[in-house]
């Protein structure tokens, strides 16, 4: 129903094929089972850092899980609606934007491999992703707005740190250091 077709008005682009087309939202009335489906296009998945969890996978699970909320059903008027979201298709490249409301009290942990549950996809199959790039933020003072962005890129199984005009070979321990904050994570689908 929501699949975009390749026509002049709404063509499927290389960007869509590479980074995905977005999330599908299902609103399900728990009384009459009416389902309303909407699509939210995006190419970068915004993951808010909320609560006491501290791994990127936990935050994704929290973001993607279905929940009940109060909204009137257009068919029966019930106010108990379940909201479910899932990827229309598994993107080849998954870009995750970690959004901080405020600086976290604990380090945000991320893994080189990320497995996303089958319930997160229209196809009902799980997918694995491998980290190949990251932009991090180093705050000079956790209570100020000052700081510095730098990145790591994996090339031929070697991590490279790119920091202004400095490019040096690095390793996973440096990439995963806990005194800096992940900002953008770039994952490539492997399964």
Secondary structure, DSSP 8 states (H G I E B T S, - for coil): -----SSSSS---HHHHHH---EEEEEEETTT--EEEEEE--SSEEEEE-TT--BHHHHHHHHHS-EEEE---TTT---EEEEEEEESS--SEEEEEEEESS--SS--B--SEEEE-GGGBTT---EEEEEEEEEEEE-SSTTSS--EEEEEEEETTEEEEEETTEEEEE-HHHHT-TTSEEEEEEEEE--
